[in-house]
């Protein structure tokens, strides 16, 4: 991947990944400044062993505090199979067919306290086996933000000064999912979200929560909720970082699973080692920025410990059956070559007593919350990770 093509800040990614349970091929182009403007575009095509997907988007984001307006237009189409796992074993692979179109407009007002008005439309058709979900959705949302930044060095990226935010973000949204003819009100969409963060010269913490669901007057469906807390503190060249995260799915109209493995929170385990509808995750790292350099690249070391588990809807959340992994990692960073491979982790799976090595780009998780406004109604979260 190259995310600074010819020094212009554009991203080209031609990727191939062969894991234990699937093959992924990807071509991506991202341009955050189309023709030097504030408009950004993204095109991505994936050809996988279980599904093919195409995504395209055009947007004007909330790029600065004095931004007055923005918009987003996104299209996605996915066809293939939805592979469902239990304890790492494939248990079903129903046919998958999804397409979605979303148009969002954003208005921003205020000086010290920024106000956000969001309204738009989302159309989705999802089919997983015999299960179907249809959205013909109109929504409006309102949010407020107050924040400031603390400049800090070597937090998530070596040799780069990062703006770590302090402040709050609170947002609510309402919508109506109407019939296919657009004449009948089928159900109400509800979303609530809150984030808080604080940072000083050597430490910081943040936490946030979100809930979204549909309600038809009698029952809730497609409930997605999450909560997360992060904290970090510097001790000389050491940066201690911690994260705890909880996610929950409930009453989904099409089959969906939360997944936990090497690429999304639990190093040392296969990609889909743990699946279910409730997820609890703990991550801890000691990041050490050394003085060692190879050519123009700064080297760093990381010691880490990951703990997590996923449970089915009927199972209680229990801390005594968490999966665990410990290990060491090598970090390679340079502000001029942010697209280079800069993470190598060697993790020991304590449940199965096996070693697993992973190589990827960027920090495994960020040390702080971003404190940004929503750019859409998050109905894309209903499709979860494939």
Secondary structure as UniProt FT lines:
FT   HELIX           5..7
FT   STRAND          11..18
FT   STRAND          23..31
FT   HELIX           34..36
FT   STRAND          40..48
FT   STRAND          51..60
FT   TURN            65..66
FT   STRAND          69..86
FT   TURN            87..88
FT   STRAND          89..109
FT   STRAND          114..128
FT   TURN            129..130
FT   STRAND          131..153
FT   TURN            158..159
FT   STRAND          161..178
FT   TURN            180..181
FT   STRAND          185..199
FT   STRAND          203..215
FT   STRAND          220..235
FT   TURN            236..237
FT   STRAND          238..250
FT   STRAND          258..260
FT   TURN            262..265
FT   TURN            267..268
FT   TURN            271..272
FT   STRAND          274..276
FT   STRAND          278..294
FT   TURN            295..296
FT   STRAND          297..311
FT   TURN            313..314
FT   HELIX           319..321
FT   STRAND          323..333
FT   TURN            335..336
FT   TURN            338..339
FT   STRAND          343..349
FT   TURN            350..353
FT   STRAND          354..360
FT   HELIX           379..383
//
